[in-house]
Each structure stands twice: as structure tokens, then as C-alpha cells.
Amino acid sequence: MNAQCLTLNAPRSRCRRGLIVAAAALSGILLWTAFPPSSQADSAWMALVPVMLVIRHCAPRAAAGWAWLAGLIFWVATLSWFPAIIKNGGPWPLVLLGQLGLAAWCAAFLAAYAFASSRVWRWAGRSPGWRRVCAVLCVDPLLWAGSELARGWLFSGFAWNFLGVSQVNNLPFIQVASVAGVYGVSALVVAVNGAVASIVERAAAPFAARLAVSASEAPVTRPGVGGRLLLSSESMLPVALAVFCWYWGMQRIQYARRLNDQAAVWHVALVQPNSPCVFTLDDDTVRNQQEVLVNQTRLAGAARPDLVVWPETAVLGSVPYEPDTLRVIREGAAAAGAPLLTGALEIERTTVSSTAPQGLLYYNAAWLYSATGEVLGRYRKHHLVPFGEYIPLDKRVPALQRLAPTGVSCTPGRDSGVLHVARASGGTLALGPLICFEDTVPALSRAAVRAGARLLVLMTNDAWFNGSVEPLQHLDQSIFRAVENGVPLVRAANSGVTCAVDAVGRVMRLESKGKATDFDGFLVTQVAVADTPLAAPYTRWGDRVLGLPGAALLLALMAAGARRPGAARMGPVEERTDGEET
């Protein structure tokens, strides 16, 4: 009899493994379709279902391995814009290695979630009960939020394409971000995925029972009235919560419209020069692009803007000691007849030291000039991109600074960056500058608004990724910073996407012939800026609501599981009649 069972189990084991691989691959592919270029946001509501079923029926380390595979498929596909750096002059071996390494690293956080979730589902069991309801409605969403927070913070973080970002066009639903950040939107999507996974489990239960290995197993008992009620709650409560959040979001959007009618209106000109990647610049190109920058600004000045914004490193030179760069800035400000906020490389003279071997410090900065060319303020970028703006440990090992791809190793800024612009007709506008990928870091936007900023201003240069989907994905991250803090955001991008985003996430963007990227132009837009931001508890509470508790729970479950020898077993979760797991 045992020999016969072994003979029957072999093909079933291979079939089971094939189904698990297919489930992991399907989840990875569905997640990818939820983001640009496909932007099929609806697929996010079921993308996790296959891998969730694997998590619920595998031991923790096995679940983590299969989830890592799903994550790897997703991240390799969603980072498809990395090879654009090769086309724009980047070294192809390092670019491809970077794409694969970053994909594997980000997939590890999905694996961490799966490991912890599998342990939770061992506790929840297979039978209907309050534990399963709690796992679907609370614990799984909390763990997912914690894994996203960890990914966005650990080792400077990569806060890109959180699950909630897939819903960027579902305006009522993303208003949840004003309470719990983008992590709150992700958590709700995870809860609905869990509800769908439970429905699939129940539908598949009779078929699974027929495929039982031993004919002597006890027949599957049907739950009573209480069990059926709990089963319904397991699926219906997350859906009901999502519907409630959608309705509440609709009310918030309607209130925002009424608030905008009472807000001061500022005319902001956003210039998009479409300069080529830094790897392909020469002296002639720099002069031509500076002319484009000033000419576009002169055209925008016809609309008499209150503020002009140029993108990150738009002047293709340094301040404050380079006369030609200062001439371009003053010419642009005079052409617009308005204050000018521009991105530039800032050089600071200092004493020679191990961190500044040449007696110079470099900053990726934003400088604000008056219409007559006087300096009104500056902001130095806080959150630098590793291997782009600096090499890790290069301040301790100065020789590493020579490896920086832009030729200089930047130093992070420390001071608060809120800048102020006044206009002759009355009123002062408080700006919160952000540079490049700083719009992916919720804490920076939150800190700016808490310091008094009422308009977030992003300056970015995505020319490294020209011709790819990266600018569209980057835009989606920006939109959440406006919703999370209840303030508008304007975005000046070197090659796109240049746009204005209101406090609830509605976007007005610069387009040419149906395209939003890879052309030069300008956008003059009216921005309603209220003295008091739209109510957004997330600005005050931050990640204490969801992200930090989720990260703490994730860490606790992983630590406890690592100490338990049984967590290492590779195989399905089975329950004995006495409640023990095998």
C-alpha cells in the first residue's frame, strides 16, 4: 500500500510544483500589467491571488522562495527602462547588472512578506474562524505595508511602484493616502486580493478533497451557520471596506473643489527644455540647450507668470561662481519678468579634508532668483541616489568619488528648504522644493508641508531614461505626494512629464502630438493654493498609522520564524485533527 501511495504521489508532486511555478509567474505578470506601460490598474485587485494561495498552503521558507520568484519576474519587467541608460551613453555591463541586482533586491521584500504571511496562515488554520478573518482583513495588509516601508527605507531605499501606486487614476480610492499614505492604498488592495483568494479556496475545496492521496481520509465536513457566516465575512468585509473608502474619497474630492474656489490662484510657468543625457553633452550642445531654455522662458513670460520653474540641473553649469551660468539664469528671469526657481549644481568652497580632497563640496540644488537676478534662497537635495549622485562610502574612501557617473560626488543637504515668493499684487507663496527621485520619499514632502510649504515643486531630469516608460512611472509616484499632504504639486521635467497636480491627484500635463515626453516646450498653468492644506492626517501622523506597525510585525514574525526549526521545511501545510501542523 505504501509503495502504491509513493507511486501515485510522484506525479502529483510534480504537478503541484508546476502549478506553484505557474501561480508565481502569473502573479508577477499581473503585477507588471498594473503599472505603465500597460497601466491595467484593475489587474492589481487580483494579481496577488495566485501567490497568496501558494503562501497559504506552503511552509514559510517555501512560500518565501516562490514569492521571490514572482517578485523577480515583476521587477525585471517593471524596470525595463534601465537599458535606456545604455542607449543614452551608459556602460551596458553595469546597467544590466544594476537592473538584475535591483530586481532581486526588491523581490526579497515580497519574499519577506510571504514568509511572515505563511506563518500567520498556519496560525489562522483552514477551518472558518475569526483568525482567518483577522488574517485577511488586518494582518496581511499590515505586513504588506511594512514590507513596502522597509523597501523604501533600508539602505537609502527604493520607494518605487508600491502596489497602491497602480491605482493612481482611481482618484476616489487613492484619497486613503491622505490618512495612511500610499501604504494605506496598498493595504486595501492586498485585503481585497485576500478576499478573492478566500473565494477561490472555497470554490476549489471540493476538487481538492477528491484529489486527496489517501482514500481513508475523513470526509470533508461542511461548516455550520456560524462557519458559513465567518467564511462570508472573510470575503465580504474587505470588499465592504474598499467600497466605503471609495465613497469617502468621492466626498473628499467634492470638498476639495469647493475649497479651490476660495483659494488664491498663482500662475506658474513650467519649462521643459529636453536636454540630452549628461553622457552625450558637449560645449555646442550646452550652448544650444541654454538658448532653448531662455527662449521657451521668454515665450512663457508672455502669460505674465508669478513664478517660473526650470528642471533639475537645467542650466547645465554650476553656481554661484560660474559667470556664464549666472548670465543664463539672469537672462531667463528677466525674460519671464518673474522669480525663477532653477536646478543647478552648486559648488561650495571649504577646507581641504578627506571628504573634500580638492576643497570643494558639490550639491544637487535648487536656487531661487528674483526677476532682477538676486538670490532669494536655495535648497540642497537631501536624498541622494546611490551610484548616481554619489558612491556609497566615498566620503570615507575619497578614491571612490572618481567613480561617480556624473564626474562629481554630491553631498546631501541638511537645512530646511522652504522658499518664499512674493508678488506685486499681494500674497506670498511658500514652496517646498523636491529634486529628482525625492518625490518617491513620502517623509520629505511631509516635512516640507509641516514646515509651511503650500506648493510642492518637483524638478527632475529623466534624460538618462529618454525613450523609455520611466518618466510615466515617475509621474505616478509624484501624484501621491500631493494627495498625502493635501497640497498641490507642480513638476518641471527636463524631458517630461511636466505637469501640475492638485491636492486630490488630478493632473494637467504638457503634451505635444499626444506625447508627454521627449520634446521641448512649456506649460503655464493656474494653481489654486489654499492658506490651509486640505485635511490630511498623514502629514501629522506619518507612518505611525500603518507602515511602522507593519514593519515591526514583519520583523517580529521573521525573527520568530528564523528561530523555529520547523519553519525551514519545504512543503505543504497540513493540519491534524488535534490542531497541530505537519
C-alpha positions as CSV (number, residue, x, y, z in Angstrom):
1,M,0.0,0.0,0.0
2,N,2.8,2.4,0.9
3,A,4.6,1.6,-2.4
4,Q,1.4,2.3,-4.3
5,C,1.0,5.7,-2.5
6,L,4.5,6.6,-3.3
7,T,3.9,5.8,-7.0
8,L,0.8,7.9,-7.0
9,N,2.4,10.8,-5.1
10,A,5.3,11.3,-7.5
11,P,3.3,12.6,-10.5
12,R,1.1,14.6,-8.1
13,S,4.1,16.2,-6.5
14,R,5.4,17.2,-10.0
15,C,2.0,18.6,-10.9
16,R,1.8,20.5,-7.7
17,R,5.2,22.1,-8.2
18,G,4.3,23.0,-11.8
19,L,1.1,24.7,-10.5
20,I,3.1,26.7,-7.9
21,V,5.6,27.9,-10.6
22,A,2.7,28.9,-12.8
23,A,1.0,30.7,-9.9
24,A,4.2,32.7,-9.1
25,A,4.7,33.6,-12.7
26,L,1.1,34.7,-13.1
27,S,1.3,36.9,-10.1
28,G,4.5,38.6,-11.4
29,I,3.0,39.2,-14.8
30,L,-0.3,40.5,-13.5
31,L,1.5,42.9,-11.2
32,W,3.6,44.2,-14.1
33,T,0.4,44.9,-16.2
34,A,-0.9,47.1,-13.4
35,F,1.8,49.7,-14.0
36,P,2.9,51.7,-17.0
37,P,3.3,50.9,-19.9
38,S,0.2,48.7,-19.7
39,S,-1.5,50.6,-16.8
40,Q,-4.2,48.0,-16.4
41,A,-4.9,49.0,-12.8
42,D,-7.8,46.5,-12.4
43,S,-5.3,43.6,-12.6
44,A,-3.8,44.8,-9.3
45,W,-7.0,43.7,-7.5
46,M,-6.3,40.0,-8.3
47,A,-2.6,40.0,-9.1
48,L,-1.7,38.6,-5.7
49,V,-4.3,35.9,-5.6
50,P,-2.1,33.1,-7.1
51,V,0.9,33.8,-4.9
52,M,-1.4,34.2,-1.9
53,L,-2.8,30.7,-2.4
54,V,0.8,29.4,-2.6
55,I,1.6,31.3,0.7
56,R,-1.4,29.8,2.5
57,H,-0.5,26.2,1.5
58,C,3.3,26.1,1.8
59,A,5.7,26.2,4.6
60,P,7.1,29.7,5.3
61,R,10.5,29.3,3.6
62,A,9.0,27.6,0.6
63,A,6.4,30.4,0.4
64,A,9.2,33.0,0.6
65,G,11.1,31.3,-2.3
66,W,8.1,31.2,-4.6
67,A,7.1,34.7,-3.7
68,W,10.7,35.9,-4.5
69,L,10.3,34.3,-8.0
70,A,7.0,36.2,-8.5
71,G,8.7,39.4,-7.4
72,L,11.7,38.8,-9.6
73,I,9.5,38.4,-12.7
74,F,7.6,41.6,-11.8
75,W,10.7,43.7,-11.0
76,V,12.7,42.7,-14.0
77,A,9.7,43.6,-16.2
78,T,8.8,46.8,-14.5
79,L,12.4,48.1,-14.5
80,S,12.5,47.6,-18.3
81,W,13.6,51.3,-18.5
82,F,17.0,50.5,-17.2
83,P,18.5,49.6,-20.6
84,A,17.6,53.1,-21.8
85,I,20.7,54.2,-20.0
86,I,22.8,52.2,-22.5
87,K,21.2,53.9,-25.4
88,N,21.9,57.3,-23.8
89,G,25.6,56.5,-23.2
90,G,25.7,54.4,-20.1
91,P,28.0,51.3,-19.7
92,W,25.9,48.3,-20.6
93,P,27.5,45.7,-18.3
94,L,26.9,47.9,-15.2
95,V,23.4,48.9,-16.4
96,L,22.2,45.2,-16.8
97,L,23.9,44.2,-13.6
98,G,22.2,47.0,-11.8
99,Q,18.8,46.1,-13.2
100,L,19.1,42.4,-12.2
101,G,20.6,43.3,-8.8
102,L,17.9,45.8,-8.0
103,A,15.1,43.4,-9.2
104,A,16.5,40.6,-7.0
105,W,16.7,43.0,-4.0
106,C,13.2,44.4,-4.4
107,A,11.8,40.8,-4.8
108,A,13.4,40.0,-1.4
109,F,10.8,42.2,0.3
110,L,7.9,40.2,-1.3
111,A,9.7,37.1,-0.1
112,A,9.8,38.6,3.5
113,Y,6.1,39.3,3.3
114,A,5.4,35.8,2.1
115,F,7.5,34.2,4.9
116,A,5.6,36.2,7.6
117,S,2.2,35.7,6.0
118,S,2.7,32.0,5.7
119,R,3.4,31.8,9.5
120,V,0.2,33.8,10.1
121,W,-1.8,31.4,8.0
122,R,-0.5,28.5,9.9
123,W,-1.9,30.2,13.0
124,A,-5.2,31.0,11.2
125,G,-5.8,27.4,10.0
126,R,-8.0,26.0,7.3
127,S,-11.3,26.0,9.2
128,P,-13.6,29.0,9.3
129,G,-12.9,31.3,12.2
130,W,-12.1,34.7,13.4
131,R,-8.4,34.1,12.9
132,R,-8.8,33.8,9.2
133,V,-11.0,37.0,9.1
134,C,-8.3,38.8,11.0
135,A,-5.6,37.5,8.7
136,V,-7.3,38.7,5.5
137,L,-8.6,42.0,6.8
138,C,-5.8,43.1,9.1
139,V,-2.6,41.1,9.3
140,D,-1.8,40.5,5.6
141,P,-2.4,44.2,4.7
142,L,-0.3,45.3,7.7
143,L,2.6,43.0,6.7
144,W,2.5,44.2,3.1
145,A,2.6,47.9,4.2
146,G,5.5,47.1,6.5
147,S,7.4,45.4,3.6
148,E,6.9,48.4,1.4
149,L,8.1,50.8,4.1
150,A,11.2,48.7,4.6
151,R,11.9,48.6,0.9
152,G,11.6,52.4,0.7
153,W,13.9,53.0,3.7
154,L,16.5,50.2,4.0
155,F,20.0,51.2,2.7
156,S,18.6,54.5,1.4
157,G,15.6,52.7,-0.1
158,F,13.9,52.2,-3.4
159,A,10.4,53.6,-2.9
160,W,9.2,52.8,-6.5
161,N,5.9,51.3,-7.7
162,F,4.3,50.5,-4.4
163,L,1.2,48.4,-5.0
164,G,-1.1,51.4,-4.2
165,V,0.6,53.4,-7.0
166,S,-1.1,51.2,-9.5
167,Q,-4.4,52.9,-8.6
168,V,-3.2,56.4,-9.3
169,N,-6.0,57.1,-11.8
170,N,-8.7,55.8,-9.3
171,L,-9.0,59.2,-7.7
172,P,-11.7,58.4,-5.1
173,F,-9.8,55.4,-3.9
174,I,-6.4,57.0,-3.5
175,Q,-7.7,59.6,-1.1
176,V,-6.9,57.0,1.5
177,A,-3.3,58.1,1.1
178,S,-4.3,61.3,3.0
179,V,-4.8,59.2,6.1
180,A,-2.3,56.4,5.8
181,G,-0.1,57.3,2.9
182,V,0.4,55.3,-0.2
183,Y,0.8,52.3,2.1
184,G,-2.8,52.6,3.1
185,V,-3.9,52.2,-0.6
186,S,-1.6,49.2,-0.9
187,A,-3.0,47.6,2.2
188,L,-6.6,47.9,0.9
189,V,-5.6,46.3,-2.4
190,V,-4.0,43.5,-0.5
191,A,-7.1,43.0,1.6
192,V,-9.3,42.7,-1.5
193,N,-6.8,40.2,-3.0
194,G,-7.0,38.2,0.2
195,A,-10.8,38.2,-0.1
196,V,-10.6,36.9,-3.7
197,A,-8.1,34.3,-2.6
198,S,-10.5,33.0,0.0
199,I,-13.3,32.7,-2.5
200,V,-11.0,30.7,-4.8
201,E,-10.1,28.5,-1.9
202,R,-13.7,27.7,-1.1
203,A,-14.6,27.1,-4.8
204,A,-11.6,24.7,-5.2
205,A,-12.1,22.9,-1.9
206,P,-14.4,20.1,-3.3
207,F,-11.9,19.4,-6.1
208,A,-9.0,19.3,-3.7
209,A,-10.8,16.9,-1.5
210,R,-11.3,14.4,-4.4
211,L,-7.5,14.6,-5.1
212,A,-6.6,13.5,-1.6
213,V,-3.9,10.9,-1.6
214,S,-5.4,8.5,0.9
215,A,-8.8,7.1,0.5
216,S,-9.0,6.5,4.2
217,E,-9.0,10.3,5.0
218,A,-12.1,11.5,6.8
219,P,-14.7,13.2,4.6
220,V,-14.7,16.9,4.4
221,T,-17.3,18.3,6.8
222,R,-19.4,21.3,5.8
223,P,-19.4,24.3,8.2
224,G,-22.4,25.2,10.1
225,V,-24.3,28.5,10.1
226,G,-21.6,30.2,12.2
227,G,-18.8,28.9,10.0
228,R,-20.6,30.0,6.8
229,L,-21.1,33.5,8.3
230,L,-17.3,33.7,9.1
231,L,-16.5,32.5,5.6
232,S,-18.7,35.2,4.2
233,S,-17.1,37.8,6.4
234,E,-13.7,36.7,5.3
235,S,-14.6,37.7,1.7
236,M,-17.1,40.5,2.2
237,L,-15.6,42.7,4.9
238,P,-12.5,43.7,2.8
239,V,-14.7,44.5,-0.2
240,A,-17.1,46.5,2.0
241,L,-14.1,48.4,3.4
242,A,-12.9,49.2,-0.1
243,V,-16.3,50.4,-1.1
244,F,-16.6,52.6,1.9
245,C,-13.1,54.1,1.2
246,W,-14.2,54.8,-2.4
247,Y,-17.3,56.6,-1.2
248,W,-15.4,58.6,1.3
249,G,-12.9,59.6,-1.3
250,M,-15.7,60.9,-3.5
251,Q,-16.8,63.2,-0.7
252,R,-13.2,64.4,-0.2
253,I,-12.8,65.3,-3.9
254,Q,-16.1,67.3,-3.8
255,Y,-14.9,69.2,-0.7
256,A,-11.6,70.0,-2.4
257,R,-13.4,71.5,-5.4
258,R,-15.3,73.9,-3.0
259,L,-12.0,74.7,-1.2
260,N,-10.2,75.5,-4.5
261,D,-12.9,78.1,-5.3
262,Q,-11.8,80.1,-2.3
263,A,-8.0,79.6,-2.7
264,A,-5.5,82.1,-4.1
265,V,-4.6,81.4,-7.7
266,W,-0.9,81.5,-8.8
267,H,0.2,81.4,-12.4
268,V,3.2,79.1,-12.7
269,A,5.3,78.5,-15.8
270,L,7.0,75.1,-16.1
271,V,9.7,74.9,-18.8
272,Q,10.7,71.6,-20.4
273,P,14.0,72.1,-22.4
274,N,14.5,68.4,-23.4
275,S,18.3,68.5,-22.9
276,P,20.1,65.2,-23.8
277,C,21.7,62.9,-21.3
278,V,24.8,64.1,-19.5
279,F,26.8,61.3,-21.1
280,T,26.3,62.9,-24.6
281,L,26.8,66.6,-23.7
282,D,29.5,68.8,-25.4
283,D,30.1,72.6,-25.4
284,D,28.0,73.2,-28.5
285,T,25.1,71.2,-27.1
286,V,25.2,73.0,-23.8
287,R,25.0,76.4,-25.6
288,N,22.2,75.3,-27.8
289,Q,20.2,74.0,-24.9
290,Q,20.7,77.1,-22.8
291,E,19.3,79.1,-25.8
292,V,16.3,76.7,-25.9
293,L,15.8,77.2,-22.1
294,V,15.8,81.0,-22.3
295,N,13.7,81.2,-25.5
296,Q,11.0,78.9,-24.0
297,T,11.0,81.0,-20.9
298,R,10.6,84.2,-22.9
299,L,7.5,82.7,-24.6
300,A,6.1,81.7,-21.3
301,G,6.7,85.2,-20.0
302,A,4.0,86.5,-22.3
303,A,1.5,84.9,-19.9
304,R,2.9,87.1,-17.1
305,P,3.5,84.2,-14.7
306,D,4.1,84.7,-10.9
307,L,6.8,82.0,-10.9
308,V,8.9,80.2,-13.5
309,V,10.4,76.7,-12.7
310,W,13.3,75.1,-14.6
311,P,14.1,71.4,-14.2
312,E,16.9,69.7,-12.3
313,T,20.4,70.8,-13.4
314,A,18.6,72.8,-16.2
315,V,21.4,75.4,-16.7
316,L,24.0,72.7,-17.5
317,G,26.5,74.5,-15.3
318,S,27.3,75.4,-11.7
319,V,26.5,78.2,-9.3
320,P,27.5,80.5,-7.7
321,Y,31.0,81.0,-9.2
322,E,30.4,80.4,-12.9
323,P,29.7,83.7,-14.8
324,D,28.2,82.1,-17.9
325,T,25.7,80.1,-15.9
326,L,24.7,83.1,-13.8
327,R,24.2,85.1,-17.1
328,V,21.8,82.4,-18.4
329,I,19.8,82.4,-15.2
330,R,19.5,86.3,-15.0
331,E,18.6,86.4,-18.7
332,G,15.8,83.8,-18.1
333,A,14.4,85.6,-15.1
334,A,14.4,88.9,-16.9
335,A,12.7,87.3,-20.0
336,A,9.9,86.0,-17.8
337,G,9.6,89.1,-15.6
338,A,9.1,86.8,-12.7
339,P,11.0,84.9,-10.0
340,L,12.9,81.9,-11.3
341,L,13.5,78.6,-9.5
342,T,16.1,76.5,-11.2
343,G,18.0,73.3,-10.6
344,A,21.8,73.6,-10.7
345,L,25.0,72.0,-9.5
346,E,26.1,74.1,-6.5
347,I,29.8,74.3,-5.6
348,E,30.8,75.3,-2.1
349,R,34.4,76.1,-1.2
350,T,35.6,74.6,2.0
351,T,38.8,73.5,3.7
352,V,40.7,70.6,2.2
353,S,39.8,67.3,4.0
354,S,39.3,63.6,3.4
355,T,35.7,64.3,2.4
356,A,36.7,67.3,0.2
357,P,40.1,66.4,-1.3
358,Q,40.0,69.5,-3.6
359,G,38.5,71.8,-1.0
360,L,35.1,71.7,-2.8
361,L,31.7,70.3,-1.9
362,Y,29.1,69.6,-4.5
363,Y,25.3,69.8,-4.1
364,N,22.4,69.0,-6.4
365,A,20.5,72.1,-5.6
366,A,17.6,74.4,-6.4
367,W,18.2,78.1,-6.4
368,L,15.5,80.8,-6.3
369,Y,16.2,84.1,-8.1
370,S,14.2,87.3,-8.3
371,A,13.1,88.8,-11.6
372,T,16.1,91.1,-11.5
373,G,18.6,88.2,-10.7
374,E,19.1,88.5,-7.0
375,V,19.3,85.2,-5.0
376,L,16.2,84.7,-2.8
377,G,17.0,81.3,-1.4
378,R,18.3,77.8,-2.1
379,Y,17.5,74.1,-1.4
380,R,20.1,71.4,-1.4
381,K,18.9,67.9,-2.2
382,H,18.6,65.7,0.9
383,H,18.0,62.2,-0.5
384,L,20.8,61.4,-3.0
385,V,20.7,58.5,-5.4
386,P,23.4,55.9,-4.7
387,F,25.7,55.1,-7.7
388,G,24.2,58.1,-9.5
389,E,25.0,61.2,-7.4
390,Y,27.4,59.5,-5.1
391,I,29.2,56.2,-4.5
392,P,28.4,54.6,-1.1
393,L,31.3,55.2,1.4
394,D,33.0,57.6,-1.0
395,K,33.3,60.2,1.8
396,R,35.3,57.8,3.9
397,V,37.3,56.4,0.9
398,P,37.8,59.5,-1.3
399,A,39.2,57.5,-4.2
400,L,35.7,56.1,-4.8
401,Q,34.5,59.6,-5.7
402,R,36.2,59.3,-9.0
403,L,33.7,56.5,-9.9
404,A,30.7,58.8,-9.7
405,P,29.0,58.6,-13.2
406,T,28.4,62.4,-13.4
407,G,32.0,63.2,-12.6
408,V,31.4,64.6,-9.1
409,S,30.2,63.1,-5.8
410,C,27.4,65.1,-4.2
411,T,26.9,65.9,-0.6
412,P,23.4,65.7,0.9
413,G,21.8,68.9,2.1
414,R,20.6,69.3,5.7
415,D,18.8,72.6,6.0
416,S,15.1,73.1,5.6
417,G,14.3,74.0,2.1
418,V,11.0,76.0,2.2
419,L,11.4,79.0,-0.1
420,H,9.1,82.1,-0.4
421,V,7.9,84.0,-3.4
422,A,6.0,87.3,-3.2
423,R,4.1,89.0,-6.0
424,A,3.3,92.7,-6.5
425,S,-0.4,92.1,-6.4
426,G,-0.1,90.8,-2.9
427,G,0.4,87.4,-1.3
428,T,3.3,85.1,-0.5
429,L,3.8,81.6,-1.8
430,A,5.7,79.0,0.3
431,L,7.4,76.5,-1.9
432,G,8.6,73.0,-0.9
433,P,11.3,72.0,-3.5
434,L,12.0,68.4,-4.3
435,I,14.6,67.2,-6.7
436,C,14.5,64.1,-8.9
437,F,13.6,60.9,-7.0
438,E,12.8,62.8,-3.8
439,D,9.2,62.7,-4.8
440,T,9.3,58.9,-4.1
441,V,10.2,59.6,-0.4
442,P,7.0,60.5,1.4
443,A,8.8,61.8,4.5
444,L,10.5,64.6,2.6
445,S,7.2,66.0,1.2
446,R,5.6,65.6,4.6
447,A,8.4,67.5,6.3
448,A,8.1,70.4,3.8
449,V,4.4,70.8,4.3
450,R,4.8,70.6,8.1
451,A,7.4,73.4,7.8
452,G,4.9,75.6,6.0
453,A,5.1,74.7,2.3
454,R,1.8,75.1,0.5
455,L,3.0,74.2,-3.0
456,L,5.4,71.2,-3.7
457,V,7.7,71.8,-6.6
458,L,9.5,68.9,-8.2
459,M,12.4,69.5,-10.5
460,T,13.7,66.4,-12.3
461,N,15.9,65.3,-15.1
462,D,15.0,61.9,-16.5
463,A,17.1,62.3,-19.6
464,W,19.1,59.2,-18.6
465,F,15.9,57.2,-19.4
466,N,14.8,59.0,-22.6
467,G,12.7,56.9,-24.9
468,S,11.5,54.6,-22.0
469,V,8.5,54.3,-19.8
470,E,10.4,55.6,-16.7
471,P,9.1,59.2,-16.9
472,L,5.5,57.9,-16.8
473,Q,6.2,55.6,-13.8
474,H,8.0,58.5,-12.1
475,L,5.0,60.8,-12.5
476,D,2.7,58.3,-10.8
477,Q,4.9,58.4,-7.7
478,S,4.7,62.3,-7.6
479,I,0.9,62.3,-7.6
480,F,0.7,60.6,-4.2
481,R,2.8,63.3,-2.5
482,A,0.1,65.8,-3.3
483,V,-2.7,63.6,-2.1
484,E,-0.9,62.5,1.1
485,N,-0.4,66.2,2.2
486,G,-3.5,67.9,0.7
487,V,-1.5,70.4,-1.2
488,P,-0.9,71.0,-5.0
489,L,2.3,69.9,-6.7
490,V,3.9,71.3,-9.9
491,R,6.5,69.3,-11.8
492,A,9.2,70.7,-14.2
493,A,10.9,67.8,-16.0
494,N,13.7,68.1,-18.4
495,S,12.2,65.8,-21.0
496,G,8.8,65.1,-19.4
497,V,6.4,64.6,-17.8
498,T,5.9,68.3,-17.0
499,C,2.6,68.9,-15.2
500,A,0.5,70.3,-12.4
501,V,-1.2,68.1,-9.8
502,D,-4.0,69.4,-7.5
503,A,-4.5,68.3,-3.9
504,V,-6.6,65.3,-4.8
505,G,-4.4,64.0,-7.6
506,R,-6.0,65.5,-10.7
507,V,-3.3,66.1,-13.4
508,M,-2.9,68.7,-16.1
509,R,0.2,67.9,-18.1
510,L,2.2,69.3,-21.0
511,E,1.7,67.3,-24.2
512,S,2.7,67.6,-27.9
513,K,1.0,65.5,-30.6
514,G,-0.3,63.1,-27.9
515,K,3.1,62.6,-26.3
516,A,4.2,63.8,-22.8
517,T,7.9,63.1,-23.1
518,D,10.9,63.8,-25.4
519,F,10.1,67.3,-26.7
520,D,10.8,70.9,-25.6
521,G,8.0,73.3,-24.6
522,F,6.4,75.0,-21.6
523,L,3.2,74.9,-19.6
524,V,1.7,77.9,-17.9
525,T,-1.0,76.8,-15.5
526,Q,-3.2,78.2,-12.8
527,V,-2.6,76.6,-9.4
528,A,-5.1,77.1,-6.6
529,V,-3.1,77.3,-3.4
530,A,-5.0,77.5,-0.1
531,D,-3.6,79.0,3.0
532,T,-4.6,75.8,4.9
533,P,-4.0,72.4,3.2
534,L,-6.8,70.1,2.5
535,A,-7.2,67.9,5.6
536,A,-4.6,65.2,5.5
537,P,-3.9,63.4,8.8
538,Y,-0.9,61.6,7.2
539,T,1.0,64.9,7.2
540,R,0.9,64.8,11.0
541,W,0.9,61.1,11.8
542,G,3.1,59.9,9.1
543,D,3.9,56.2,9.0
544,R,2.9,55.6,12.7
545,V,-0.6,54.7,11.4
546,L,0.3,51.7,9.2
547,G,3.8,51.5,7.9
548,L,5.8,51.4,11.1
549,P,3.5,48.9,12.9
550,G,3.5,46.7,9.8
551,A,7.3,46.8,9.6
552,A,7.6,45.9,13.3
553,L,5.2,43.0,12.9
554,L,7.0,41.8,9.8
555,L,10.3,41.9,11.6
556,A,8.9,40.1,14.7
557,L,7.4,37.2,12.6
558,M,10.6,36.8,10.6
559,A,12.7,36.7,13.7
560,A,10.4,34.2,15.4
561,G,10.3,32.1,12.3
562,A,14.0,32.0,11.9
563,R,14.5,30.6,15.4
564,R,11.9,27.9,14.8
565,P,13.4,24.8,13.0
566,G,10.1,23.8,11.6
567,A,10.0,27.0,9.5
568,A,12.7,25.6,7.3
569,R,10.6,22.7,5.9
570,M,9.8,22.8,2.3
571,G,6.4,21.5,1.6
572,P,2.6,21.9,2.0
573,V,0.9,22.9,5.3
574,E,-1.3,20.2,6.6
575,E,-3.4,20.2,9.7
576,R,-4.0,17.3,12.1
577,T,-7.3,16.8,13.8
578,D,-5.7,18.0,17.1
579,G,-4.7,21.3,15.5
580,E,-1.0,20.6,15.1
581,E,0.7,21.3,11.8
582,T,2.9,18.8,9.9
